[in-house]
Amino acid sequence: MEEGKYKIAVNGRWTLEDLYVFPRAYEQVYFLMYSLLPQEEDLAVERIQHAYAAFPWRGGYSAVNFYNQLKYVLPKNQRPAIVSIQYASPGWIELALLVGVAVSVERLIKSIANSIDRANQVYHNIHTGLQQRKLLRIETKRKELQLKKEEREYVDDSLKQMAQLLGFKNLAEINARTGNPYITLKILLSFYRRLRTLADYQKRGKTNL
């Protein structure tokens, strides 16, 4: 995939917090999108597989470690790096990265931004359902074979909703990596939260991808 430069237009007033929140969410979304691409090197395949299967997803540290693992799959020259920044209205953040991945991220952010109310409702309904069933912090390694039929069906149905919302057509492949649809669902919910952050910047006109 071709390396190149990608410019994100920025508008309005940005704070120091914005300069932390937006780039962090952006690079994590970028890392996951990259991980879904076919990989030629066996080492990359192995490291991606490890990232998807290694964590229990009972708390925030699993998400932090997951995205960090995906980060180190990429060679340094393919991770998003700042080329230039101009703070004005309009200004920009110019990145060096894999342009094809950046374009995929852009399309997904715009899609969510254009349907943010419906997307948030889907997420909220799934999260509430998991909470009501006490499935948010289960011991996946111990309970993966102990889910009741209704719980398994809820997880499977929620997973299909999230995959459709995100436009992911390779759900079986992700399930094969995690070995557990519940973990796949927790990953997609985590991914959506980061995507929602970026979509909010786009919706409010603070970025223009």
VEXRODO-951164 format. One record per residue: x, y, z of N, C-alpha, C, O in turn; residue in three letters. Coordinates in nm, 2 decimals. Layout:
BEGIN
nX nY nZ caX caY caZ cX cY cZ oX oY oZ r
X Y Z X Y Z X Y Z X Y Z ALA
...
This chain:
BEGIN
nX nY nZ caX caY caZ cX cY cZ oX oY oZ r
0.09 -0.12 0.00 0.00 0.00 0.00 0.09 0.12 0.00 0.19 0.13 0.06 MET
0.05 0.23 -0.07 0.13 0.35 -0.09 0.14 0.44 0.03 0.04 0.47 0.09 GLU
0.26 0.48 0.06 0.28 0.58 0.17 0.27 0.71 0.11 0.30 0.73 -0.01 GLU
0.22 0.81 0.18 0.20 0.94 0.13 0.16 1.04 0.24 0.17 1.01 0.36 GLY
0.11 1.15 0.20 0.06 1.26 0.29 -0.09 1.27 0.29 -0.15 1.26 0.18 LYS
-0.14 1.30 0.40 -0.29 1.32 0.41 -0.32 1.44 0.50 -0.26 1.44 0.61 TYR
-0.40 1.53 0.46 -0.42 1.65 0.53 -0.56 1.66 0.59 -0.66 1.64 0.51 LYS
-0.57 1.68 0.72 -0.70 1.70 0.78 -0.72 1.85 0.81 -0.65 1.91 0.89 ILE
-0.83 1.90 0.76 -0.86 2.04 0.78 -0.91 2.06 0.92 -1.00 1.98 0.97 ALA
-0.87 2.16 0.99 -0.92 2.19 1.13 -0.98 2.33 1.13 -0.92 2.42 1.07 VAL
-1.09 2.35 1.21 -1.15 2.47 1.21 -1.19 2.50 1.36 -1.19 2.42 1.44 ASN
-1.22 2.63 1.38 -1.27 2.67 1.52 -1.16 2.67 1.62 -1.04 2.67 1.58 GLY
-1.20 2.67 1.74 -1.11 2.68 1.85 -1.07 2.54 1.90 -1.16 2.46 1.94 ARG
-0.94 2.51 1.91 -0.89 2.38 1.96 -0.81 2.41 2.09 -0.74 2.51 2.10 TRP
-0.83 2.32 2.18 -0.76 2.32 2.31 -0.64 2.22 2.31 -0.63 2.14 2.22 THR
-0.56 2.23 2.41 -0.46 2.13 2.43 -0.52 1.99 2.44 -0.46 1.89 2.39 LEU
-0.64 1.98 2.50 -0.70 1.85 2.52 -0.74 1.80 2.38 -0.73 1.68 2.35 GLU
-0.79 1.88 2.29 -0.83 1.84 2.15 -0.70 1.79 2.08 -0.72 1.69 2.01 ASP
-0.59 1.85 2.10 -0.47 1.80 2.04 -0.42 1.67 2.09 -0.33 1.61 2.03 LEU
-0.47 1.63 2.20 -0.44 1.49 2.26 -0.55 1.39 2.21 -0.52 1.29 2.17 TYR
-0.68 1.43 2.23 -0.79 1.34 2.21 -0.80 1.30 2.07 -0.81 1.18 2.03 VAL
-0.81 1.40 1.98 -0.83 1.37 1.83 -0.72 1.28 1.78 -0.75 1.18 1.72 PHE
-0.59 1.32 1.79 -0.48 1.23 1.73 -0.48 1.09 1.79 -0.45 1.00 1.72 PRO
-0.50 1.08 1.92 -0.50 0.95 1.98 -0.61 0.86 1.93 -0.59 0.74 1.89 ARG
-0.73 0.91 1.92 -0.84 0.84 1.87 -0.82 0.80 1.72 -0.85 0.69 1.67 ALA
-0.76 0.90 1.64 -0.74 0.88 1.50 -0.64 0.76 1.48 -0.67 0.68 1.40 TYR
-0.53 0.77 1.55 -0.43 0.66 1.53 -0.48 0.53 1.57 -0.44 0.43 1.51 GLU
-0.56 0.52 1.67 -0.61 0.39 1.72 -0.71 0.33 1.61 -0.71 0.21 1.58 GLN
-0.80 0.42 1.56 -0.89 0.37 1.45 -0.80 0.33 1.33 -0.84 0.23 1.27 VAL
-0.70 0.40 1.30 -0.61 0.37 1.19 -0.55 0.23 1.21 -0.54 0.15 1.12 TYR
-0.50 0.21 1.33 -0.43 0.08 1.36 -0.53 -0.04 1.34 -0.49 -0.14 1.28 PHE
-0.65 -0.02 1.39 -0.74 -0.13 1.37 -0.78 -0.15 1.22 -0.79 -0.27 1.18 LEU
-0.80 -0.05 1.15 -0.83 -0.06 1.01 -0.72 -0.13 0.93 -0.74 -0.21 0.84 MET
-0.60 -0.09 0.97 -0.48 -0.16 0.91 -0.48 -0.31 0.94 -0.45 -0.39 0.85 TYR
-0.52 -0.34 1.06 -0.51 -0.48 1.10 -0.61 -0.57 1.03 -0.59 -0.69 1.02 SER
-0.71 -0.51 0.96 -0.81 -0.59 0.89 -0.76 -0.61 0.75 -0.83 -0.69 0.67 LEU
-0.65 -0.55 0.71 -0.60 -0.57 0.57 -0.53 -0.71 0.56 -0.48 -0.76 0.66 LEU
-0.53 -0.77 0.44 -0.45 -0.89 0.42 -0.30 -0.86 0.45 -0.25 -0.75 0.40 PRO
-0.23 -0.95 0.52 -0.09 -0.93 0.55 0.00 -1.03 0.48 -0.04 -1.14 0.47 GLN
0.11 -0.98 0.43 0.20 -1.06 0.35 0.30 -1.13 0.44 0.35 -1.24 0.41 GLU
0.34 -1.06 0.55 0.45 -1.12 0.64 0.39 -1.20 0.75 0.29 -1.16 0.81 GLU
0.45 -1.32 0.77 0.40 -1.41 0.87 0.41 -1.35 1.01 0.32 -1.37 1.10 ASP
0.51 -1.27 1.04 0.53 -1.20 1.17 0.41 -1.11 1.19 0.36 -1.10 1.31 LEU
0.37 -1.03 1.09 0.26 -0.94 1.11 0.13 -1.01 1.14 0.06 -0.97 1.23 ALA
0.11 -1.12 1.07 -0.01 -1.20 1.09 -0.01 -1.25 1.24 -0.11 -1.25 1.30 VAL
0.10 -1.30 1.28 0.12 -1.36 1.42 0.09 -1.25 1.52 0.02 -1.28 1.62 GLU
0.15 -1.13 1.50 0.13 -1.03 1.60 -0.01 -0.97 1.61 -0.06 -0.94 1.71 ARG
-0.08 -0.97 1.49 -0.22 -0.92 1.49 -0.30 -1.03 1.56 -0.39 -0.99 1.64 ILE
-0.28 -1.15 1.53 -0.35 -1.26 1.59 -0.34 -1.26 1.74 -0.44 -1.27 1.82 GLN
-0.22 -1.23 1.79 -0.19 -1.22 1.93 -0.27 -1.11 1.99 -0.33 -1.12 2.10 HIS
-0.27 -0.99 1.93 -0.34 -0.88 1.98 -0.49 -0.90 2.00 -0.55 -0.86 2.10 ALA
-0.55 -0.97 1.90 -0.69 -1.00 1.91 -0.73 -1.10 2.01 -0.85 -1.11 2.06 TYR
-0.64 -1.19 2.05 -0.67 -1.30 2.13 -0.61 -1.29 2.28 -0.65 -1.37 2.36 ALA
-0.53 -1.19 2.30 -0.45 -1.19 2.42 -0.52 -1.14 2.55 -0.47 -1.17 2.66 ALA
-0.62 -1.05 2.53 -0.67 -0.98 2.65 -0.81 -1.02 2.69 -0.89 -1.06 2.61 PHE
-0.84 -1.00 2.82 -0.97 -1.05 2.87 -1.09 -0.95 2.85 -1.20 -0.99 2.85 PRO
-1.06 -0.83 2.82 -1.16 -0.73 2.79 -1.26 -0.71 2.90 -1.38 -0.71 2.88 TRP
-1.21 -0.70 3.02 -1.29 -0.68 3.14 -1.28 -0.53 3.19 -1.36 -0.49 3.27 ARG
-1.19 -0.46 3.13 -1.17 -0.32 3.17 -1.09 -0.24 3.07 -1.05 -0.29 2.96 GLY
-1.06 -0.11 3.10 -1.00 -0.03 3.00 -0.86 -0.06 2.96 -0.81 -0.03 2.85 GLY
-0.79 -0.13 3.05 -0.65 -0.17 3.02 -0.64 -0.26 2.90 -0.54 -0.26 2.83 TYR
-0.74 -0.34 2.88 -0.74 -0.44 2.76 -0.74 -0.36 2.64 -0.67 -0.39 2.54 SER
-0.82 -0.25 2.63 -0.83 -0.17 2.51 -0.70 -0.10 2.48 -0.65 -0.10 2.37 ALA
-0.64 -0.04 2.59 -0.51 0.03 2.58 -0.41 -0.07 2.52 -0.33 -0.03 2.43 VAL
-0.40 -0.18 2.58 -0.30 -0.28 2.54 -0.32 -0.33 2.40 -0.23 -0.36 2.32 ASN
-0.45 -0.35 2.36 -0.49 -0.40 2.23 -0.44 -0.30 2.12 -0.38 -0.35 2.03 PHE
-0.47 -0.18 2.14 -0.43 -0.08 2.03 -0.28 -0.06 2.03 -0.22 -0.03 1.93 TYR
-0.22 -0.07 2.15 -0.07 -0.06 2.15 -0.01 -0.18 2.07 0.09 -0.16 2.00 ASN
-0.06 -0.29 2.09 -0.01 -0.41 2.02 -0.03 -0.39 1.87 0.06 -0.43 1.79 GLN
-0.14 -0.34 1.83 -0.17 -0.32 1.68 -0.07 -0.21 1.63 -0.03 -0.22 1.52 LEU
-0.04 -0.11 1.71 0.05 -0.01 1.67 0.19 -0.07 1.63 0.24 -0.03 1.53 LYS
0.24 -0.16 1.71 0.37 -0.21 1.68 0.38 -0.32 1.57 0.48 -0.37 1.54 TYR
0.26 -0.35 1.52 0.26 -0.43 1.40 0.31 -0.36 1.28 0.38 -0.41 1.19 VAL
0.28 -0.22 1.28 0.32 -0.14 1.16 0.47 -0.10 1.17 0.51 -0.06 1.28 LEU
0.54 -0.10 1.06 0.67 -0.03 1.06 0.65 0.12 1.10 0.55 0.18 1.07 PRO
0.75 0.18 1.16 0.74 0.31 1.20 0.70 0.41 1.09 0.63 0.50 1.12 LYS
0.75 0.39 0.97 0.72 0.48 0.86 0.58 0.47 0.81 0.54 0.54 0.72 ASN
0.51 0.37 0.86 0.37 0.35 0.82 0.27 0.39 0.93 0.15 0.39 0.90 GLN
0.32 0.43 1.04 0.23 0.48 1.15 0.21 0.63 1.12 0.30 0.70 1.07 ARG
0.09 0.68 1.15 0.06 0.83 1.13 0.17 0.91 1.20 0.19 0.90 1.32 PRO
0.23 1.00 1.13 0.33 1.09 1.18 0.30 1.23 1.13 0.27 1.25 1.02 ALA
0.32 1.33 1.22 0.29 1.47 1.18 0.39 1.52 1.09 0.51 1.52 1.12 ILE
0.35 1.58 0.98 0.44 1.65 0.88 0.43 1.80 0.91 0.54 1.86 0.91 VAL
0.31 1.85 0.93 0.30 1.99 0.95 0.16 2.02 1.02 0.07 1.94 1.01 SER
0.16 2.13 1.10 0.04 2.17 1.16 0.03 2.32 1.14 0.13 2.39 1.16 ILE
-0.09 2.37 1.11 -0.12 2.51 1.11 -0.25 2.53 1.19 -0.35 2.48 1.16 GLN
-0.24 2.62 1.29 -0.36 2.65 1.37 -0.41 2.78 1.32 -0.36 2.89 1.35 TYR
-0.52 2.78 1.25 -0.59 2.89 1.20 -0.73 2.85 1.18 -0.77 2.74 1.21 ALA
-0.81 2.94 1.11 -0.94 2.90 1.08 -0.97 2.93 0.93 -1.01 3.05 0.91 SER
-0.94 2.84 0.84 -0.91 2.70 0.86 -0.76 2.68 0.88 -0.68 2.76 0.83 PRO
-0.73 2.57 0.95 -0.59 2.52 0.96 -0.58 2.38 0.91 -0.67 2.33 0.84 GLY
-0.48 2.31 0.95 -0.47 2.17 0.91 -0.37 2.09 1.00 -0.29 2.15 1.07 TRP
-0.39 1.96 1.00 -0.29 1.87 1.05 -0.26 1.78 0.93 -0.34 1.71 0.88 ILE
-0.13 1.78 0.89 -0.09 1.70 0.78 -0.01 1.58 0.83 0.09 1.60 0.91 GLU
-0.05 1.46 0.78 0.01 1.34 0.83 0.08 1.26 0.72 0.04 1.27 0.61 LEU
0.19 1.19 0.76 0.25 1.09 0.67 0.20 0.96 0.72 0.21 0.92 0.83 ALA
0.15 0.88 0.62 0.09 0.75 0.66 0.06 0.67 0.53 0.11 0.70 0.42 LEU
-0.01 0.56 0.55 -0.06 0.48 0.44 -0.19 0.54 0.39 -0.29 0.54 0.46 LEU
-0.19 0.60 0.27 -0.30 0.68 0.22 -0.43 0.60 0.21 -0.54 0.64 0.24 VAL
-0.41 0.47 0.17 -0.53 0.39 0.15 -0.60 0.36 0.28 -0.73 0.36 0.29 GLY
-0.53 0.34 0.39 -0.59 0.33 0.52 -0.66 0.46 0.56 -0.77 0.45 0.62 VAL
-0.59 0.57 0.54 -0.65 0.70 0.58 -0.78 0.72 0.51 -0.87 0.78 0.56 ALA
-0.79 0.69 0.38 -0.91 0.70 0.30 -1.02 0.62 0.36 -1.14 0.66 0.37 VAL
-0.99 0.49 0.40 -1.09 0.41 0.46 -1.14 0.46 0.59 -1.26 0.46 0.62 SER
-1.05 0.52 0.67 -1.08 0.58 0.80 -1.17 0.70 0.77 -1.27 0.72 0.84 VAL
-1.14 0.78 0.67 -1.22 0.90 0.64 -1.36 0.86 0.60 -1.46 0.92 0.65 GLU
-1.38 0.76 0.52 -1.51 0.72 0.48 -1.59 0.67 0.60 -1.71 0.70 0.61 ARG
-1.53 0.60 0.69 -1.60 0.55 0.81 -1.64 0.66 0.90 -1.75 0.66 0.95 LEU
-1.55 0.76 0.92 -1.59 0.87 1.01 -1.70 0.95 0.95 -1.80 0.99 1.02 ILE
-1.70 0.97 0.82 -1.81 1.05 0.75 -1.94 0.97 0.76 -2.04 1.03 0.79 LYS
-1.93 0.84 0.75 -2.05 0.76 0.75 -2.12 0.77 0.89 -2.24 0.78 0.90 SER
-2.04 0.75 0.99 -2.09 0.76 1.13 -2.14 0.90 1.16 -2.24 0.92 1.22 ILE
-2.06 1.00 1.12 -2.10 1.14 1.14 -2.24 1.17 1.08 -2.32 1.25 1.14 ALA
-2.26 1.12 0.96 -2.39 1.14 0.89 -2.51 1.07 0.95 -2.62 1.10 0.92 ASN
-2.48 0.97 1.04 -2.59 0.89 1.10 -2.57 0.88 1.25 -2.59 0.77 1.30 SER
-2.51 0.98 1.31 -2.46 0.97 1.45 -2.57 0.94 1.55 -2.55 0.86 1.64 ILE
-2.69 0.99 1.53 -2.80 0.96 1.62 -2.84 0.82 1.62 -2.85 0.75 1.73 ASP
-2.86 0.76 1.50 -2.89 0.62 1.49 -2.78 0.53 1.54 -2.80 0.43 1.61 ARG
-2.65 0.57 1.50 -2.54 0.49 1.55 -2.52 0.49 1.70 -2.50 0.38 1.76 ALA
-2.54 0.60 1.76 -2.53 0.61 1.91 -2.64 0.53 1.97 -2.62 0.47 2.08 ASN
-2.76 0.53 1.91 -2.87 0.45 1.96 -2.84 0.30 1.96 -2.87 0.23 2.05 GLN
-2.78 0.26 1.85 -2.75 0.11 1.83 -2.65 0.08 1.94 -2.66 -0.02 2.01 VAL
-2.54 0.16 1.96 -2.44 0.14 2.06 -2.51 0.14 2.20 -2.48 0.05 2.28 TYR
-2.59 0.23 2.23 -2.65 0.25 2.36 -2.74 0.12 2.39 -2.73 0.07 2.50 HIS
-2.82 0.08 2.29 -2.90 -0.04 2.32 -2.82 -0.16 2.35 -2.86 -0.24 2.44 ASN
-2.71 -0.18 2.27 -2.63 -0.30 2.29 -2.56 -0.29 2.43 -2.56 -0.39 2.50 ILE
-2.51 -0.18 2.46 -2.44 -0.16 2.59 -2.53 -0.18 2.71 -2.50 -0.25 2.81 HIS
-2.65 -0.13 2.70 -2.75 -0.14 2.80 -2.79 -0.29 2.82 -2.81 -0.34 2.93 THR
-2.81 -0.36 2.70 -2.85 -0.50 2.71 -2.74 -0.58 2.77 -2.77 -0.67 2.85 GLY
-2.61 -0.55 2.74 -2.50 -0.63 2.81 -2.50 -0.60 2.96 -2.48 -0.69 3.04 LEU
-2.53 -0.47 2.99 -2.53 -0.44 3.14 -2.64 -0.51 3.21 -2.62 -0.56 3.32 GLN
-2.76 -0.51 3.15 -2.87 -0.57 3.21 -2.85 -0.72 3.23 -2.90 -0.78 3.33 GLN
-2.78 -0.78 3.14 -2.75 -0.93 3.15 -2.62 -0.96 3.23 -2.58 -1.07 3.24 ARG
-2.56 -0.85 3.28 -2.43 -0.86 3.36 -2.32 -0.93 3.28 -2.25 -1.02 3.32 LYS
-2.31 -0.89 3.15 -2.21 -0.94 3.06 -2.10 -0.85 3.03 -2.02 -0.87 2.94 LEU
-2.09 -0.73 3.09 -1.99 -0.63 3.06 -1.85 -0.67 3.11 -1.75 -0.64 3.05 LEU
-1.85 -0.74 3.22 -1.72 -0.77 3.28 -1.70 -0.92 3.32 -1.65 -0.95 3.42 ARG
-1.75 -1.01 3.23 -1.74 -1.15 3.26 -1.59 -1.20 3.24 -1.52 -1.14 3.17 ILE
-1.56 -1.31 3.31 -1.43 -1.37 3.29 -1.44 -1.45 3.16 -1.49 -1.57 3.16 GLU
-1.39 -1.40 3.05 -1.41 -1.46 2.92 -1.35 -1.60 2.91 -1.41 -1.69 2.85 THR
-1.24 -1.62 2.97 -1.17 -1.75 2.96 -1.25 -1.86 3.04 -1.25 -1.97 3.00 LYS
-1.32 -1.82 3.14 -1.39 -1.92 3.22 -1.53 -1.93 3.18 -1.59 -2.04 3.19 ARG
-1.59 -1.82 3.13 -1.74 -1.83 3.11 -1.77 -1.84 2.96 -1.89 -1.85 2.93 LYS
-1.68 -1.85 2.87 -1.71 -1.85 2.73 -1.80 -1.97 2.69 -1.87 -1.96 2.60 GLU
-1.78 -2.08 2.77 -1.86 -2.20 2.74 -1.98 -2.21 2.83 -2.06 -2.30 2.82 LEU
-2.00 -2.11 2.91 -2.11 -2.11 3.01 -2.22 -2.01 2.98 -2.32 -2.00 3.06 GLN
-2.21 -1.94 2.88 -2.32 -1.84 2.84 -2.45 -1.92 2.82 -2.45 -2.02 2.75 LEU
-2.56 -1.87 2.87 -2.69 -1.93 2.84 -2.72 -1.90 2.69 -2.67 -1.82 2.63 LYS
-2.81 -1.98 2.65 -2.85 -1.97 2.51 -2.90 -1.83 2.47 -2.86 -1.78 2.37 LYS
-2.98 -1.77 2.56 -3.03 -1.64 2.53 -2.92 -1.54 2.53 -2.92 -1.44 2.45 GLU
-2.81 -1.56 2.62 -2.70 -1.47 2.62 -2.62 -1.48 2.49 -2.57 -1.38 2.44 GLU
-2.59 -1.60 2.45 -2.52 -1.62 2.33 -2.59 -1.56 2.21 -2.53 -1.50 2.12 ARG
-2.72 -1.58 2.20 -2.80 -1.52 2.09 -2.79 -1.37 2.10 -2.79 -1.30 1.99 GLU
-2.80 -1.31 2.22 -2.79 -1.16 2.23 -2.65 -1.11 2.18 -2.65 -1.02 2.11 TYR
-2.55 -1.18 2.22 -2.41 -1.14 2.18 -2.40 -1.15 2.03 -2.35 -1.06 1.96 VAL
-2.45 -1.26 1.97 -2.44 -1.28 1.82 -2.52 -1.18 1.75 -2.47 -1.12 1.65 ASP
-2.64 -1.15 1.80 -2.72 -1.05 1.73 -2.66 -0.91 1.74 -2.66 -0.83 1.65 ASP
-2.61 -0.88 1.86 -2.54 -0.74 1.88 -2.42 -0.73 1.79 -2.39 -0.62 1.74 SER
-2.35 -0.84 1.78 -2.23 -0.84 1.69 -2.26 -0.81 1.55 -2.19 -0.73 1.48 LEU
-2.37 -0.87 1.50 -2.41 -0.85 1.36 -2.45 -0.70 1.35 -2.43 -0.64 1.24 LYS
-2.52 -0.64 1.45 -2.56 -0.50 1.44 -2.44 -0.41 1.43 -2.44 -0.32 1.35 GLN
-2.34 -0.44 1.52 -2.22 -0.35 1.52 -2.14 -0.37 1.39 -2.09 -0.27 1.33 MET
-2.13 -0.49 1.34 -2.06 -0.51 1.21 -2.13 -0.44 1.10 -2.07 -0.38 1.01 ALA
-2.26 -0.44 1.09 -2.34 -0.37 0.99 -2.32 -0.22 1.00 -2.30 -0.15 0.91 GLN
-2.32 -0.17 1.13 -2.31 -0.03 1.15 -2.17 0.02 1.10 -2.16 0.13 1.05 LEU
-2.07 -0.06 1.12 -1.93 -0.02 1.09 -1.90 -0.06 0.94 -1.79 -0.02 0.89 LEU
-1.99 -0.13 0.88 -1.96 -0.17 0.74 -1.86 -0.28 0.73 -1.79 -0.30 0.63 GLY
-1.84 -0.36 0.84 -1.75 -0.47 0.84 -1.81 -0.60 0.78 -1.91 -0.65 0.83 PHE
-1.75 -0.65 0.67 -1.80 -0.77 0.61 -1.72 -0.89 0.64 -1.75 -1.00 0.59 LYS
-1.62 -0.88 0.72 -1.53 -0.99 0.75 -1.54 -1.03 0.90 -1.44 -1.06 0.96 ASN
-1.66 -1.04 0.94 -1.69 -1.07 1.08 -1.64 -1.21 1.12 -1.58 -1.23 1.23 LEU
-1.66 -1.31 1.03 -1.61 -1.44 1.06 -1.46 -1.45 1.08 -1.41 -1.52 1.16 ALA
-1.39 -1.36 1.00 -1.24 -1.36 1.02 -1.20 -1.30 1.15 -1.11 -1.35 1.21 GLU
-1.27 -1.20 1.20 -1.24 -1.14 1.33 -1.27 -1.24 1.44 -1.20 -1.25 1.53 ILE
-1.38 -1.31 1.43 -1.42 -1.41 1.53 -1.31 -1.52 1.53 -1.28 -1.57 1.64 ASN
-1.26 -1.55 1.42 -1.16 -1.66 1.41 -1.03 -1.61 1.49 -0.96 -1.69 1.55 ALA
-1.00 -1.48 1.48 -0.89 -1.42 1.55 -0.91 -1.42 1.70 -0.82 -1.46 1.78 ARG
-1.03 -1.38 1.75 -1.05 -1.37 1.89 -1.08 -1.50 1.95 -1.06 -1.53 2.07 THR
-1.14 -1.59 1.87 -1.19 -1.72 1.92 -1.31 -1.71 2.01 -1.35 -1.81 2.07 GLY
-1.38 -1.60 2.01 -1.49 -1.58 2.10 -1.57 -1.46 2.05 -1.52 -1.34 2.05 ASN
-1.70 -1.48 2.01 -1.78 -1.37 1.96 -1.80 -1.26 2.06 -1.81 -1.14 2.03 PRO
-1.80 -1.29 2.19 -1.81 -1.19 2.30 -1.69 -1.09 2.29 -1.71 -0.97 2.30 TYR
-1.57 -1.15 2.28 -1.45 -1.06 2.27 -1.46 -0.98 2.14 -1.42 -0.86 2.15 ILE
-1.50 -1.04 2.03 -1.52 -0.96 1.91 -1.61 -0.84 1.93 -1.58 -0.73 1.89 THR
-1.72 -0.87 2.00 -1.82 -0.76 2.03 -1.75 -0.65 2.11 -1.77 -0.53 2.09 LEU
-1.68 -0.69 2.22 -1.61 -0.59 2.30 -1.51 -0.50 2.22 -1.50 -0.38 2.25 LYS
-1.44 -0.57 2.13 -1.35 -0.49 2.04 -1.42 -0.39 1.95 -1.38 -0.28 1.94 ILE
-1.53 -0.44 1.89 -1.61 -0.35 1.80 -1.67 -0.23 1.88 -1.68 -0.12 1.83 LEU
-1.72 -0.26 2.00 -1.77 -0.15 2.09 -1.66 -0.05 2.12 -1.69 0.07 2.12 LEU
-1.55 -0.10 2.15 -1.43 -0.01 2.18 -1.40 0.07 2.06 -1.37 0.19 2.07 SER
-1.39 0.00 1.95 -1.36 0.07 1.82 -1.46 0.18 1.79 -1.43 0.29 1.75 PHE
-1.59 0.15 1.81 -1.70 0.25 1.79 -1.68 0.37 1.88 -1.70 0.48 1.83 TYR
-1.64 0.35 2.00 -1.62 0.47 2.09 -1.52 0.57 2.04 -1.53 0.69 2.05 ARG
-1.41 0.51 1.98 -1.31 0.60 1.93 -1.35 0.66 1.80 -1.32 0.78 1.77 ARG
-1.42 0.58 1.72 -1.48 0.64 1.59 -1.58 0.75 1.62 -1.59 0.85 1.55 LEU
-1.66 0.73 1.73 -1.76 0.83 1.77 -1.69 0.96 1.80 -1.75 1.07 1.77 ARG
-1.58 0.95 1.87 -1.51 1.07 1.91 -1.47 1.15 1.78 -1.48 1.27 1.77 THR
-1.42 1.08 1.68 -1.37 1.14 1.56 -1.49 1.20 1.48 -1.49 1.31 1.42 LEU
-1.60 1.12 1.48 -1.72 1.17 1.41 -1.78 1.29 1.47 -1.84 1.38 1.41 ALA
-1.76 1.31 1.60 -1.81 1.43 1.68 -1.73 1.55 1.63 -1.79 1.66 1.61 ASP
-1.60 1.54 1.61 -1.52 1.65 1.56 -1.57 1.69 1.42 -1.58 1.80 1.39 TYR
-1.60 1.59 1.34 -1.64 1.61 1.20 -1.78 1.68 1.20 -1.81 1.77 1.13 GLN
-1.87 1.63 1.29 -2.01 1.68 1.30 -2.01 1.82 1.34 -2.09 1.90 1.29 LYS
-1.92 1.86 1.44 -1.92 1.99 1.49 -1.84 2.09 1.40 -1.83 2.21 1.44 ARG
-1.78 2.04 1.30 -1.70 2.12 1.21 -1.56 2.16 1.26 -1.50 2.25 1.20 GLY
-1.52 2.09 1.36 -1.38 2.11 1.41 -1.28 2.04 1.32 -1.16 2.08 1.32 LYS
-1.32 1.94 1.24 -1.24 1.88 1.14 -1.32 1.87 1.01 -1.44 1.88 1.02 THR
-1.25 1.87 0.90 -1.32 1.85 0.77 -1.23 1.75 0.69 -1.14 1.79 0.63 ASN
-1.27 1.62 0.70 -1.20 1.52 0.63 -1.24 1.51 0.48 -1.19 1.43 0.41 LEU
